[in-house]
């Protein structure tokens, strides 16, 4: 079994960051969220939750990109089965994004209420 090497993993991260606009958007939102959490003084548990949810969204987007690239390689013409694979893959990103919004509301709302008082 081949082990994943840091060099290849970093190359993949650089590729998805360079080529995928949606990944870039998620990354910018993640950075803004981290800055806001720093400003609001998140606790260790809040940081753990935030890191897990951010990494889930970015990982889902990376998996989605990989699946789409592979699906296009397998069959370049319109194929209903490939479309279903791509749609399901995209739904994984949607699920993690929805979860991240809910988690973000739960984490940030009480702190923003206190800040606004």
DRENDO-1510 file (C-alpha; in Angstrom, 1 decimal, always signed):
<recs>
REC; n; res; u; v; w
REC; 1; UNK; +0.0; +0.0; +0.0 .
REC; 2; UNK; +1.4; +3.4; -1.0 .
REC; 3; UNK; +1.5; +6.0; +1.8 .
REC; 4; UNK; +0.5; +9.5; +1.2 .
REC; 5; UNK; +3.5; +11.8; +1.3 .
REC; 6; UNK; +3.4; +15.3; +2.5 .
REC; 7; UNK; +4.9; +16.6; -0.8 .
REC; 8; UNK; +2.1; +15.2; -2.9 .
REC; 9; UNK; -0.6; +16.3; -0.4 .
REC; 10; UNK; +0.8; +19.8; -0.5 .
REC; 11; UNK; +0.9; +19.7; -4.3 .
REC; 12; UNK; -2.8; +18.7; -4.3 .
REC; 13; UNK; -3.7; +21.5; -1.9 .
REC; 14; UNK; -1.8; +24.0; -4.0 .
REC; 15; UNK; -3.6; +22.7; -7.2 .
REC; 16; UNK; -7.1; +22.9; -5.7 .
REC; 17; UNK; -6.4; +26.4; -4.3 .
REC; 18; UNK; -4.9; +27.6; -7.6 .
REC; 19; UNK; -7.6; +26.2; -9.9 .
REC; 20; UNK; -10.9; +26.0; -8.0 .
REC; 21; UNK; -12.8; +29.3; -7.4 .
REC; 22; UNK; -15.2; +27.6; -4.9 .
REC; 23; UNK; -12.3; +26.3; -2.8 .
REC; 24; UNK; -10.8; +29.9; -2.8 .
REC; 25; UNK; -14.2; +31.3; -1.6 .
REC; 26; UNK; -14.4; +28.7; +1.2 .
REC; 27; UNK; -10.8; +29.5; +2.1 .
REC; 28; UNK; -11.4; +33.2; +2.3 .
REC; 29; UNK; -14.5; +32.6; +4.4 .
REC; 30; UNK; -12.5; +30.3; +6.7 .
REC; 31; UNK; -9.8; +32.9; +7.2 .
REC; 32; UNK; -12.4; +35.6; +7.9 .
REC; 33; UNK; -14.1; +33.3; +10.4 .
REC; 34; UNK; -10.8; +32.5; +12.1 .
REC; 35; UNK; -10.0; +36.2; +12.4 .
REC; 36; UNK; -13.4; +36.9; +13.9 .
REC; 37; UNK; -13.0; +34.0; +16.4 .
REC; 38; UNK; -9.6; +35.4; +17.4 .
REC; 39; UNK; -11.3; +38.8; +18.0 .
REC; 40; UNK; -14.2; +37.3; +20.0 .
REC; 41; UNK; -11.9; +35.2; +22.2 .
REC; 42; UNK; -13.1; +31.7; +21.4 .
REC; 43; UNK; -12.5; +29.1; +24.1 .
REC; 44; UNK; -10.5; +25.9; +23.4 .
REC; 45; UNK; -13.6; +23.9; +22.8 .
REC; 46; UNK; -15.0; +26.5; +20.4 .
REC; 47; UNK; -11.7; +26.5; +18.5 .
REC; 48; UNK; -11.8; +22.7; +18.3 .
REC; 49; UNK; -15.4; +22.8; +16.8 .
REC; 50; UNK; -14.4; +25.6; +14.5 .
REC; 51; UNK; -11.3; +23.8; +13.2 .
REC; 52; UNK; -13.3; +20.6; +12.6 .
REC; 53; UNK; -16.1; +22.3; +10.7 .
REC; 54; UNK; -13.7; +24.4; +8.6 .
REC; 55; UNK; -11.6; +21.4; +7.7 .
REC; 56; UNK; -14.7; +19.4; +6.9 .
REC; 57; UNK; -15.8; +22.0; +4.4 .
REC; 58; UNK; -12.4; +22.4; +2.8 .
REC; 59; UNK; -11.9; +18.6; +2.6 .
REC; 60; UNK; -15.4; +18.1; +1.1 .
REC; 61; UNK; -14.6; +20.7; -1.5 .
REC; 62; UNK; -11.2; +19.0; -2.3 .
REC; 63; UNK; -12.9; +15.6; -2.6 .
REC; 64; UNK; -15.6; +17.0; -4.8 .
REC; 65; UNK; -13.0; +18.6; -7.1 .
REC; 66; UNK; -11.0; +15.3; -7.3 .
REC; 67; UNK; -14.1; +13.3; -8.1 .
REC; 68; UNK; -15.1; +15.8; -10.8 .
REC; 69; UNK; -11.7; +15.7; -12.4 .
REC; 70; UNK; -11.6; +12.0; -12.4 .
REC; 71; UNK; -15.2; +11.7; -13.7 .
REC; 72; UNK; -14.3; +14.0; -16.6 .
REC; 73; UNK; -11.2; +11.9; -17.3 .
REC; 74; UNK; -13.3; +8.7; -17.4 .
REC; 75; UNK; -16.0; +10.1; -19.7 .
REC; 76; UNK; -15.6; +13.5; -21.4 .
REC; 77; UNK; -19.0; +13.4; -23.1 .
REC; 78; UNK; -22.3; +13.9; -21.3 .
REC; 79; UNK; -23.1; +10.8; -19.4 .
REC; 80; UNK; -26.1; +10.6; -17.0 .
REC; 81; UNK; -24.3; +8.3; -14.6 .
REC; 82; UNK; -21.3; +10.6; -14.4 .
REC; 83; UNK; -23.7; +13.6; -13.8 .
REC; 84; UNK; -25.2; +11.7; -10.9 .
REC; 85; UNK; -21.8; +11.0; -9.4 .
REC; 86; UNK; -20.9; +14.7; -9.7 .
REC; 87; UNK; -24.2; +15.8; -8.2 .
REC; 88; UNK; -23.8; +13.5; -5.3 .
REC; 89; UNK; -20.3; +14.7; -4.8 .
REC; 90; UNK; -21.4; +18.3; -4.8 .
REC; 91; UNK; -24.1; +17.5; -2.3 .
REC; 92; UNK; -21.5; +16.4; +0.2 .
REC; 93; UNK; -20.1; +20.0; +0.0 .
REC; 94; UNK; -23.5; +21.4; +0.4 .
REC; 95; UNK; -24.2; +19.3; +3.5 .
REC; 96; UNK; -20.9; +20.4; +5.1 .
REC; 97; UNK; -21.6; +24.0; +4.2 .
REC; 98; UNK; -25.1; +23.9; +5.7 .
REC; 99; UNK; -23.6; +22.3; +8.9 .
REC; 100; UNK; -20.9; +25.0; +9.0 .
REC; 101; UNK; -23.4; +27.8; +8.8 .
REC; 102; UNK; -25.5; +26.2; +11.7 .
REC; 103; UNK; -22.3; +25.7; +13.8 .
REC; 104; UNK; -21.2; +29.2; +13.0 .
REC; 105; UNK; -24.6; +30.6; +14.2 .
REC; 106; UNK; -24.4; +28.6; +17.4 .
REC; 107; UNK; -20.8; +29.7; +18.1 .
REC; 108; UNK; -20.9; +33.3; +17.0 .
REC; 109; UNK; -24.4; +34.5; +17.8 .
REC; 110; UNK; -24.1; +34.6; +21.6 .
REC; 111; UNK; -20.7; +36.3; +21.4 .
REC; 112; UNK; -22.0; +38.9; +18.9 .
REC; 113; UNK; -25.0; +39.6; +21.1 .
REC; 114; UNK; -22.7; +40.4; +24.1 .
REC; 115; UNK; -20.5; +42.5; +21.8 .
REC; 116; UNK; -23.5; +44.5; +20.5 .
REC; 117; UNK; -24.9; +45.3; +24.0 .
</recs>
